[in-house]
Amino acid sequence: MRGLQSTTPLIVSLLLATIVSTVTSRFIVEKNTVKVISPEELAGEREAAIANYGIPNYGGTLTGVVVYPDSKTNGCEDFNTKFKSNSKRAVILLVDRGDCYFALKSWNAQNAGAAAVLVGDNVDEPLLTMDTPEESFETEYVANITIPSAFITRAFTEDLKKQLKKSNQEIVVKIDWTESMPHPDERVEYEFWTNSNDECGTRCDEQMDFVKSFKGHAQLLEKGGYTLFTPHYITWYCPEAFILSKQCKSQCINNGRYCAPDPEQDFDSGYDGKDVVIENLRQLCVHRVANTLGRSWIWWDFVTDYHIRCSMKDQKYSKDCAEEVIKSLNLPLDKIGECMADTSADKENDVLKTEQLVQVGHGGRGDVSILPTLVINNIQYRGKLESTAVLRAICAGFKESTEPHVCLTPDMETNECQDNNGGCWKDNKSNVTACQDTYRGRICKCPLIKGVQWEGDGYSSCKAVGPGRCSANNGGCWSESKDGQFFSACSDSNVSGCKCPSGFNGDGYTCVDIDECKERTACQCNGCSCKNTWGSYDCKCKGNLVYIKGEDTCIAKNMSTFGWFLTILLISCVIGVGVAGFIFYKYRLRSYMDSEIMAIMSQYMPIDNQNIEINTVREDAHA
């Protein structure tokens, strides 16, 4: 209610309500960690509180050297120098709390070349969130802070100062945000608490600039099923004793249940607070109806179009203008009207009532009390409300290896697989690698490529398994080509393992040609000459004889027609005898089985007949 000019009891009551709400509200301090790497006597991990300005490196880390300035230790003045470390590592500037805004300390540190800021507490107390100062021309620098800042305890601050004082050895620390954003699965759920009012100064401009710039990313992520987005709007209620007052009537709907501050902070002119509440409700219903139509991302189009076509500055902030935007987006006006219900009725509005309920914190999320507020995976986002910064935070919310492509572009992260393949296994011959780039770094995991699964630890080995494995680097088995011939120890009929083909000996990973001639395993017919070849052998018979490889024997090349006839007849007779024997065997087996079955059945059939006769007699007796 900041800025209202009236001194009525209503305003006093609302201010008291605001104070009580502030005291009793549930505020969660979002944290990261600061790990001291060296010196050893200071090594360990401490908690720090993420500042609500600048750009936290969600999902990442920053390693640097702690530097404490010789003068201007509170960071409230321009340092007029550039801080550097002896080891050429990034500078993490330590400054004292007090005497000026937290954000000003970070701004001066950024101008002095710091990569991050640690603000040390000067009292023993729990960690707190460093927030942005009130809007004014003197605090315009806040929007330009791009380095991350964190608040640390007094005990940790004193430890750092003592170490720096007693030794010239650099204190190397790693600020870690990898677990600051929950990343449980392949879908990120986030919500944006905003307002349709476009006359609330810098805060409103910041919200709309973010919506316009982030719209493309948001819609792509939602259309791809990567994210679940929900917009929210804060509402207040009017104290019951003042429901009939002019102020409540102009700022509230549904008999004082849902209210918003007057946009111009003037009850007698311009738009009223209730106009803002009604438009907030309409935008909520646009999202709800669009969601039922499978087009939830249309909310981003409606909000940006409404701001352009129906702004308060142009005196077009109205129901008629809103409905024109709705029609242009092909959304059903009647469904949105049903969702909004009667805003003049003296009863609860289901949509706005839900908003008031979810405004209260739950789980790891605190109460929503300021605008704008962004919540990602039930954690309140800290930092600058800027498109790229928010996208980084959302990307940090995906389970590793499930991030969408937009999170893995060079502008978003560094591909660690490009440096020594990330230390993972790689087969240079087939260019198959176990390194998978992720937003948080990389993982070493044997891949699935073109339907072929590779298995192994991902660091030292991966082997293709299953159907189709031979198409991937020959399944890791031996293969070789020579003299126009190709032999392989991999067979797609086997889901794993390697076996040397006929004509070779070995374990399947190394195969050596068998010399059949030397080992006398072939071409042993009388008078035959043997010559070993790669993977086989050549056997020649003496004279005009022809070698039959399958029988390892020689037959006459110019055998007479009668001889051929006798040979074919003999073979046919052998085949005929074999077929006849098989048929006779099958017949005898069938006869034997039939006789056995008849013998078994004959033991039971008399009992069945006897039962039938008994039953028949009983039936006759009853008749």
Protein Blocks (a to p, Z undefined) as FASTA:
>chain_A
ZZiabfcfklmmmmmmmmmmmmmpccdddddddddfbdfklgccddddddfedjddehia
cdddddddfbhklopacfhiacddfklpacdddddeehiafklmmmmmmmnopabdcddd
fbdcdddddddddddfklmmmmmpcbdcddddfklmmmmmmmmmmpcbdcdddddfklmp
ccfblbdcddddddfbfcgojmlmmmmmmmmmmmmmmmmmmmnopaccddddddddddfk
lmmpmklmmmpgehhlaccddfklpakgcjdfklmmmmmmmmmmmmmmmmmnopammmmm
mmmmmmmmmcfklopacfklmmmmmmmnopafklmmmmnopakbccddfklmmmmmmmpg
ghjbccdfbdcdddeehiacedjddfklmmmmmmmmpcehiacfklmgfklpccfklngn
lopacdfklopafbdcdfklpadddddeehiacedehlmoccdedehklmngnnopacdd
eehiacdfbdfkbggdcdddehiacehlaccdddfklnopghkaghiacdddehiacddd
ehjbdcdfklopaddfklcfklmmmmmmmmmmmmmmmmmmmmmmmmmmmmmmmmmmmmmm
mmmmmmmmmmmmmmmmmmmmmZZ
